[in-house]
Amino acid sequence: MSSQNEYWNSQAGKTYNELYDYYRPPEFYNEKGYTSPYYKETYYDGYGQNFYYGNYGYYEYSRPPALPKLVPFELTEFLKVFAGMVFALVLYSYLYYKLLMKEKKKKSN
């Protein structure tokens, strides 16, 4: 549960974006209250309320919104990264070989 929400509008009593964690605003009071059929208690502090859709029973029967779909990794992006890694490996191998040959040349003199 979170008590921080950048989309919270205290005057309207709601959020302006879907949330992926249950949010309960600090110092919130609802005169009507929410009676949980599961817990058999009435809550006045916003417990069970979905502040984006305005419905109640958050824990009893609602689901959080689906997570946003991830953008697939583009083939061209993959090829660029792969080519960069191959180039770095070839450069490293070349420099390592040059330094190794330099060391061997020093030892043989």
C-alpha positions as CSV (number, residue, x, y, z in Angstrom):
1,M,0.0,0.0,0.0
2,S,1.2,3.5,-0.8
3,S,0.5,6.8,0.7
4,Q,2.3,8.8,-2.0
5,N,0.6,9.7,-5.3
6,E,1.6,12.4,-7.7
7,Y,-1.8,12.1,-9.4
8,W,-3.9,12.7,-6.3
9,N,-6.4,15.6,-6.3
10,S,-7.6,16.2,-2.8
11,Q,-10.4,18.5,-3.8
12,A,-11.9,16.0,-6.3
13,G,-11.1,13.1,-4.0
14,K,-9.6,11.0,-6.8
15,T,-6.5,10.2,-8.8
16,Y,-6.1,11.1,-12.5
17,N,-4.1,8.1,-13.5
18,E,-4.4,4.4,-12.9
19,L,-2.2,3.1,-10.1
20,Y,-0.3,-0.2,-9.9
21,D,-0.2,-0.2,-6.1
22,Y,-3.1,0.3,-3.8
23,Y,-3.2,3.9,-2.7
24,R,-4.9,5.3,0.4
25,P,-4.4,9.0,1.0
26,P,-3.2,10.3,4.4
27,E,-5.9,11.9,6.6
28,F,-8.7,10.9,4.2
29,Y,-12.2,10.6,5.6
30,N,-15.3,9.3,3.9
31,E,-18.6,10.1,5.7
32,K,-20.5,7.2,4.1
33,G,-17.7,4.7,4.8
34,Y,-17.2,1.4,3.2
35,T,-18.5,-1.8,4.7
36,S,-16.4,-4.7,3.7
37,P,-18.5,-7.9,3.2
38,Y,-15.4,-10.0,3.7
39,Y,-14.1,-8.4,6.9
40,K,-17.6,-7.3,8.2
41,E,-16.3,-3.9,9.2
42,T,-17.0,-0.3,8.1
43,Y,-14.0,1.8,7.1
44,Y,-14.0,5.6,6.8
45,D,-10.4,6.1,6.0
46,G,-10.5,5.1,2.3
47,Y,-9.8,1.5,2.8
48,G,-11.2,-0.5,-0.1
49,Q,-11.8,2.5,-2.3
50,N,-10.3,2.7,-5.8
51,F,-9.6,6.4,-6.2
52,Y,-9.3,6.3,-10.0
53,Y,-12.5,4.5,-10.9
54,G,-14.4,5.5,-7.7
55,N,-15.6,2.0,-6.9
56,Y,-15.2,0.1,-3.6
57,G,-14.2,-3.4,-2.6
58,Y,-10.6,-3.0,-3.8
59,Y,-9.4,-6.0,-1.9
60,E,-12.5,-8.1,-2.2
61,Y,-13.1,-8.4,-5.9
62,S,-11.2,-5.9,-8.0
63,R,-8.0,-6.4,-9.9
64,P,-5.2,-3.8,-10.4
65,P,-4.8,-2.6,-14.0
66,A,-2.7,-4.6,-16.3
67,L,0.9,-3.5,-16.5
68,P,1.8,-1.6,-19.7
69,K,3.1,-3.7,-22.5
70,L,6.8,-3.6,-23.1
71,V,8.1,-2.3,-26.4
72,P,9.9,-5.2,-28.2
73,F,13.6,-4.9,-28.8
74,E,14.0,-3.7,-32.4
75,L,16.2,-5.9,-34.7
76,T,18.2,-2.9,-35.9
77,E,18.8,-1.8,-32.3
78,F,20.0,-5.4,-31.5
79,L,22.3,-5.4,-34.5
80,K,23.8,-2.1,-33.6
81,V,24.5,-3.2,-30.0
82,F,25.8,-6.6,-31.2
83,A,28.1,-4.9,-33.8
84,G,29.4,-2.5,-31.2
85,M,30.2,-5.4,-28.8
86,V,32.0,-7.3,-31.6
87,F,34.0,-4.2,-32.5
88,A,34.9,-3.7,-28.8
89,L,36.0,-7.4,-28.5
90,V,38.1,-7.2,-31.7
91,L,39.7,-3.9,-30.5
92,Y,40.5,-5.4,-27.1
93,S,42.0,-8.5,-28.6
94,Y,44.1,-6.5,-31.0
95,L,45.4,-4.2,-28.3
96,Y,46.0,-7.2,-25.9
97,Y,48.0,-9.0,-28.7
98,K,50.1,-5.8,-29.4
99,L,50.9,-5.4,-25.7
100,L,51.7,-9.1,-25.4
101,M,54.1,-8.9,-28.4
102,K,55.7,-5.8,-27.0
103,E,56.3,-7.5,-23.6
104,K,57.8,-10.6,-25.4
105,K,60.0,-8.4,-27.5
106,K,61.3,-6.6,-24.3
107,K,62.0,-9.9,-22.6
108,S,63.9,-11.3,-25.6
109,N,66.2,-8.2,-25.8
